[in-house]
Amino acid sequence: PHLTVVGEPSVGPDPHQAVLTYPGPKPEVTVNAQTGDLRISQQGRFGIFGSRHLAIDLRISPAVSWSIKLNSGATNTNLKLTDVKVTSIESNTGASRLDIIVGLPEGIVPIRANGGALTVRVHRPSGTEVSVQVSGGAVNLSADGRHTGAIGSARWESNGYANAKHAYAIEINGRACPVTIATDVPAK
């Protein structure tokens, strides 16, 4: 599947709007009225022949705090959350590409990705503190221009992370993990 999540002030009175493009079984969309949890899932048998492509374009309100959790197989995910208050991000996938753009954190915000072959890019505003732990097989960590290659694990943190009250704590676990952490928040 392809998942795009964008903070969008104009979503109206609802906290989210979603457009789903899918072949095969219709995805199930549920919202728990008590907790506010939004769940999009698609069940079915997908063979190795033919296209089974689920695309989710989700617009979320920056007026609401969000905890994002993704559980899927191979996924291409783009999270554009510069104006959104994020309390946590968790991704449990197979071979996946995860591109995350975040704004200023409130508190220590965990970002976790677990899977097979993971390519992870996190873009944050300049001056935002961060800690990164990457574990798995072949690890390639690029953080603010510093490059580390390792077998097993690599760790890096920005200079002010130890005393930061507001920061991102990033943990990546996979078999092959190219991870990039940067302060180049792309334009909207």
N, C-alpha and C positions, 0 to 999 in steps of 0.2 A: 504493500500500500504506500501511497504518498500522503503525507499529512502536513498541512500548513496551518499554523495557529498564529493569528495576528491580533494584537491589542488594537481595538477599533472603538473610539469614543462614540461613533454614530450608530451603534447597534440598536439603539432605542431602549424601550423599557425592559426588554429581556436581557439577561447577562450574557447571552451568546446567540449567534446565528450560524447555522451550518449548511453547507452545500455538499452533498454526497454524490459522487459519480461512481457507478458500480455495474459490473456484469454479475451474473449469477444470482445467488440469494440476496434478497433485500437486507441491508444492514438494519440492526435493531438499535433504536435510539431511545434511551430512557433517562429521565431526570427524577432523582429522588427529591421530592418537595421538602422533606424535613432537613436533609443535609445539604441540598444543592448540588449533589454529585451528578455529573453528566457522564453517561456511558454510551459509547458507540461500539458495537461489535457486529461481526459478520461471521456466520458459521457456514460450513459447506465443504464439499470435496472439490479440491482444485487439482486437476491433473497436470502433468508436465507439458501437455499440448494445449494450445489455445491461450488466449489472454484472459487473465483473471486479475484485473487491475482495479483496486478500490482507491479512490482519491477523496480525501476529506479536506475541505477548505473551511476552517473554523474561525470565526471572528468573535473575540471575547471582549467584554467591557473592562476598561481600566478602573472602573468604579468599584470593582469587586476584587478581593484577594483570591489568588489562584494557587492551588497545588495541582501539578500536572503529573499524571502517571500513564505511561504507555507500555502495554504488554502486547507484543506481536511477534511475527516472524521477521523476515527481511523487510526493512522499512527505510524510506527516505523521508526524513522529518526536518521541517523548517519551523522553528519557533521564533517569532519576531515579537519580543515582549518588552521593548524599551520603555513603554509607558504603563506597564502592568506591574502591580504589586504581586511578586511571586514569593510564595512561602516555601516551595520545594518543587524540584523536577526530578522524576525518576523514569528511566527507560529500561525495559527488560525485553530484549529483542534478539534476533539472530544476527545475520550479517547486515549491518545497518550503517547509514550515514545520518548523523545528527548535527544540525547546524542551529546554534542557539544564540540569539541576540538578546541581551538583558540590559535593563537600566540600573539605576542605583538600588542596592539591596537595603532592606530593613531588617536588621539583626543578622545573624549568621544563616545564610540560605544554602541548604544542601542541594547539589546537583549530582545525581548518580546515574551512571549508564552501565548496564551489565549485558553481555552478549557474546557473540562469536567474533567475527571480524568487524570491528567498530572503527569508523572514522568519525571523530568528534571535533567540532570547532565551536569554541565559546568566545563570543565577542562581548566585551564589557566596556563601560565608560572609563576613560583615562582617570587614574587616581583611585580606582576601586580595588580594594585588596582582595586577594584570592589565594587559596591553597589548592594544590592539585596532587592527587595520588593516582598513578596509573599502574595497574597490575595485570599480568597475563603472560603471554608468550613473548612475541617480538613487540617491544614498546618503543615508540618514537614520540617524544614529547617536545614540542616547541612552545615556549612560554615567554612572552614579551621579548622575542628575539633570541632567547637562549635555547639551544638544542641539546637534547639528551637522547641517546639511543641505548637501549638495554634489553637484556633478556631477563624477564621476571618482573621487575618493577622500577619505577622512577618516581621521584617526588620533587616538587618545587613549590615555593610560596613567595609571594611578593614581600618586599622589605618591611612593610608595616603590618603584615597579617597577624603576627603574634599579639599585638595590642589592639587590634581592630574590633570595634563593636558592631560594625556593619561590613559584611564581606560575603564572598561565595566560597563554599567548601566543596570542591569537586572531587569525585571518586569515580574512576573508570576501571572496569574489570572485563577483560576479553582475551581472546587468543592472539589476535594481531590488532594493535591499537595505535594508529597514527592520531595524535591529539594535538590540537593547536589552541592556545589560549592567547587572546590578543585584546588590545584596547582600541581596536579600529571598529567602532560601532558604525555600520553602514548607514547611509541616509535612508529615510523611509521611502 
